[in-house]
């Protein structure tokens, strides 16, 4: 692959590592250029600036463990993405895509979290095959707790059709995820045990020890 740029669009700090920290580690070890765009964060009015600064600090620690050096925080308040002007959000994401020119883009699945649904919509608009450049591969990822709280039969269900073997990367993923001490809690849907268990389950579906799952939106070879 000549274009080795990968863009991961994450609604909030920690979504990228929970969803695909193993894949990120694998990509970087395979010499891909991984860029992370975090749209929203723990900001007023629901949170304090200190909350946001803490999660950014945790994110940077996780990125360092994974080897990520290219990232950007857009600083839209969490759960208020729906109130941000749609055309502006589309343009922010589209501009990042045109600047980085990623061959592959990963976006959140439109799940229970309102921010995830809005960002999914804007991301799909931004990766449309129009103009001189567009990413040839677009996939959505599952985010523990949020993706699995959708109501089957009424809302979209996450039915993956693309899997990445992270058997050699699971330790790095869990190590990076441990950086998010304010977000990762024991005995919760976002615990390290839950993340590892999901990776075991996805691996068992595909003949490997650990895996991460994705839904293909577009692949052009």
N, C-alpha and C positions, 0 to 999 in steps of 0.2 A: 504494500500500500504506500503510494507516494505521499499522500496527505495523511500525516500521522497526528493531526490535531483532533482532540476530543473535548467537547464541551459538556459539562454536567450542570444542568439548571436545577437548583435546590430551592424550595420555598423558604426554609429556615436553616440556621446552623444546626447540624447533626443529621439532617435528612440525608445528606450525601453519603455519610459514613454508615449510618444504619442500613441504608438501602443497597449500597454498592461499594463499601469500603474495601472489600476483597478484590473486586474488579479494578478499582483504582490502583491498588498496590500492584496488581498483575500488569495493568497497562503501563505503568511507570517502569516496571522492571523490563518490559518489552520495548522500552525507549519511545513510547508515545508521549506526546505533549498534552498533558491533562490540565484543563482550565475549569475552574468552578465559579459559577455565578450564583450568589445567594441573594434572592429577591427581597425577602422580608426578615424581620428580626424582633426580638423582645424589646420593644420601644413604647413610650407613652402613646396613647393614654392607659393601656392595660398594664404596662410594665414601666419600670424606671430606666433611665439611661444607664444606671449601674448594672441592671440586668443584661442589657444589650452588650455593654462593654465586657461583661464576664463571659457571655457566650461567644463573643468574637475572640477573646483570649483563648477559650477552650478550643474553638475551631482552628485557630492558627497552630495550636499545639498538636491537634489531630492531623492537620495538613503536613506538619513537619515530620511526624511519624510515618505518614504515607508517602512522603516525598513530593508533595504538591507545592509548587512555588508560584503558580499563577492563579489568583483568585480575586473576586470583587464582591463587595457588599453594597447592595442598592439602598438599604436602610428604609424600606417601607414598613410601617408598623404592622405587626402580626395581627391577623384577622381583619385588618383594614385594607387589604389588597383590593377587595371588591369596591372600595370607595375611591381607589386611585383611577384616574382617567384611563379608560381601556386603550385608547389610541397611543397614549404616552407609554404605557407599559409594553404594548406591542413594539413600539419604536425602540425602547431601551433594550429589549431582548434581541430584536432584529439587528440593531446597530452592533451589538456584541458579536453576533454571528457573522456579520459582514466584516468586522474587524479581525476576528480570530480565524475565520474561514475553516471551521471544523468539518472534517469528513463525517464525523459521527456525533450525534447529539442525544443525550439522555435527559428525559423530562419526567416529572412526577405523574403517576397515574391519578386520574380525577376521582379521588376518594372522599372520605367523610369530612376531611378538613377543607373548609371553604377556600383557603389560600391555595391549596393544591389544585382545586378545580379551576380556579381563575387562572392560575399560572399555566396549567395544562392548556387551556384554551388559547392564551396568548402565545405560548410556545409553538403550538400547532400552526397558528397563523404565521409566525415568524420563520418557520422552516419550510413554508410552501415552495414548491419547485418553480419559482418565478425568477426572472432576471438573470444576471450573469453567474451568480453563485448561489448554490443551495446545498445543504448537507445531504449526502447520498444515503446515510443510515440514520434513522430516527427510532428510538426505542423508549418505552416508558418503564419505570421501575416501581417495585412495591415498597411501601414504607410501613414497617411494623406498627401495629395498632390502627393507624388511620385507614390504610388500604383494606384491612380485614374487618372494618366496622361497617362497610357498605351493606345494604340490605339486598340479599340475592333475590332476583326476580323482579325487583323494582328499580334498582340502580345497576350501573355497570359492575360486573364482577371481574376480578383480576384472574384471567386465565392465560398464564404465560406460555409462550411458544419459542422462547430463546433462553438458553441457560449458559452461564459461565462457570467453569470449574474453578473454585477458589480453595481447593484442598491445601495448596501450598501457601495460601494467603490469609487463612482464617485467623491465625495468631496475630498477624499485623492488624487486621480489621478490628479485632477485639481490643487490642492495645490502643489503637487510635480512638475507638469508641469510649474507652475508659477515660479519655481526656474530658469528655462532656459530663463532668461530675454533677452539674446542676440539672441535667436532663435525664441521665440514665439512673434508674432506681431499681433496687432489688425487688423481686416479687411483683413486677409490673410487666405490661406488654412491651415495654422498651428496656427490659433488663438485658444484661449480657447473656444470661441463660436463654432468654427468648430468642435473641438474635442468633445464637449458636444453634438452637433447636430448629429454627426455620432453615438455616443453611444445611443442617443434616437432612431435613425433609426434602429440600430441593435437590440435594445431592442424591438421595435415595431414588428419586424419580429418574435419574439420568446416569446411573452407574458410576458415580464418584462419591467421595466422602462428604464434601461440602460444595454447595453451589449457590449462586444468586440467580434470580429469575427476572425475566423481562418480557414485555409484550411488544412485538414488532409493529411499528407504525409504517415504516418504509425502509426497504433495502434495495438499492440500485447497484448492481454490479457492472 
